[in-house]
Structures are given as structure tokens and as C-alpha cells.
């Protein structure tokens, strides 16, 4: 049986590395630094562009960011 790659995208942190722009409730992965979407959205788009069914994508995030994750 061929091995299958599974993608886990971890989104979290306390928002201290890019302070004051990045905060606990608005961490860097939700900011659009490049004008091409947030880092989180760009990562998910790259993974989703793989051939259909190639790689299941699981996103791990804090519960307090659930609405933002669904919006991105």
C-alpha cells in the first residue's frame, strides 16, 4: 500500500514576536503582510492546490481563533 502524506498546519502562539502589530488575539498568521492574503490563507491555498485527494489538510488552532480561521 502506498504511503499517503497528511498535512497539519499549526496556527497559534501568543503574539509576541511581531508586537505591537501581532497580539494574542490577532497573531501574525492572520496579518496580510504581502498583499496576497494572510500567511495562514496563503499556506492553505498552496496545500489545496495539490492534486485532488493528494493530501488531507488539518488545521490546528486555538479555540479563540476559530472564527478567524473559518473566515480566512
C-alpha positions as a LaTeX table, in Angstrom:
\begin{tabular}{lrrr}
\hline
Residue & $x$ (\AA) & $y$ (\AA) & $z$ (\AA) \\
\hline
Unk1 & 0.00 & 0.00 & 0.00 \\
Unk2 & 1.49 & 3.39 & $-0.94$ \\
Unk3 & 2.12 & 5.84 & 1.87 \\
Unk4 & $-0.08$ & 8.92 & 1.97 \\
Unk5 & 1.07 & 12.37 & 3.05 \\
Unk6 & $-1.13$ & 14.20 & 5.54 \\
Unk7 & $-0.68$ & 17.96 & 6.08 \\
Unk8 & $-1.01$ & 19.54 & 9.52 \\
Unk9 & $-0.98$ & 23.34 & 9.62 \\
Unk10 & $-0.31$ & 24.62 & 13.12 \\
Unk11 & $-1.63$ & 28.10 & 13.83 \\
Unk12 & $-1.06$ & 29.56 & 17.25 \\
Unk13 & 1.17 & 31.48 & 19.55 \\
Unk14 & 0.93 & 34.37 & 21.97 \\
Unk15 & 1.54 & 37.20 & 19.51 \\
Unk16 & 4.84 & 38.41 & 20.97 \\
Unk17 & 7.32 & 38.19 & 18.07 \\
Unk18 & 5.85 & 40.99 & 15.98 \\
Unk19 & 4.48 & 43.07 & 18.85 \\
Unk20 & 2.80 & 45.56 & 18.78 \\
Unk21 & 1.28 & 44.59 & 15.41 \\
Unk22 & 0.79 & 40.99 & 16.46 \\
Unk23 & $-1.15$ & 40.37 & 19.67 \\
Unk24 & $-2.56$ & 37.33 & 21.44 \\
Unk25 & $-5.99$ & 37.85 & 19.82 \\
Unk26 & $-4.52$ & 38.92 & 16.46 \\
Unk27 & $-1.36$ & 36.85 & 15.86 \\
Unk28 & 0.90 & 37.20 & 12.83 \\
Unk29 & $-0.62$ & 34.33 & 10.84 \\
Unk30 & $-3.77$ & 36.45 & 10.33 \\
Unk31 & $-1.97$ & 39.56 & 9.03 \\
Unk32 & $-1.67$ & 40.26 & 5.31 \\
Unk33 & 1.95 & 41.42 & 5.06 \\
Unk34 & 2.36 & 40.83 & 1.31 \\
Unk35 & $-0.99$ & 41.94 & $-0.10$ \\
Unk36 & $-1.67$ & 38.36 & $-1.23$ \\
Unk37 & $-3.60$ & 37.25 & 1.85 \\
Unk38 & $-2.65$ & 36.22 & 5.36 \\
Unk39 & 0.18 & 33.76 & 5.93 \\
Unk40 & $-2.40$ & 31.20 & 7.03 \\
Unk41 & $-4.59$ & 31.68 & 3.94 \\
Unk42 & $-1.57$ & 31.51 & 1.60 \\
Unk43 & $-0.35$ & 28.28 & 3.22 \\
Unk44 & $-3.77$ & 26.66 & 2.93 \\
Unk45 & $-4.08$ & 27.75 & $-0.73$ \\
Unk46 & $-0.69$ & 26.18 & $-1.54$ \\
Unk47 & $-1.72$ & 22.90 & 0.08 \\
Unk48 & $-5.16$ & 22.92 & $-1.56$ \\
Unk49 & $-3.55$ & 23.43 & $-4.99$ \\
Unk50 & $-2.09$ & 19.94 & $-4.85$ \\
Unk51 & $-3.90$ & 17.28 & $-6.93$ \\
Unk52 & $-7.38$ & 16.43 & $-5.63$ \\
Unk53 & $-7.29$ & 13.97 & $-2.74$ \\
Unk54 & $-3.49$ & 14.04 & $-2.70$ \\
Unk55 & $-3.12$ & 15.37 & 0.80 \\
Unk56 & $-5.73$ & 15.78 & 3.54 \\
Unk57 & $-5.27$ & 19.12 & 5.34 \\
Unk58 & $-5.80$ & 19.51 & 9.09 \\
Unk59 & $-5.59$ & 22.92 & 10.72 \\
Unk60 & $-4.68$ & 23.11 & 14.41 \\
Unk61 & $-5.54$ & 26.42 & 16.07 \\
Unk62 & $-6.64$ & 27.89 & 19.38 \\
Unk63 & $-10.37$ & 27.83 & 20.03 \\
Unk64 & $-10.39$ & 31.61 & 20.47 \\
Unk65 & $-9.26$ & 31.95 & 16.83 \\
Unk66 & $-11.91$ & 29.59 & 15.42 \\
Unk67 & $-13.99$ & 32.34 & 13.77 \\
Unk68 & $-10.90$ & 33.91 & 12.15 \\
Unk69 & $-9.71$ & 30.53 & 10.88 \\
Unk70 & $-13.08$ & 29.88 & 9.25 \\
Unk71 & $-13.11$ & 33.39 & 7.75 \\
Unk72 & $-9.63$ & 33.04 & 6.17 \\
\hline
\end{tabular}
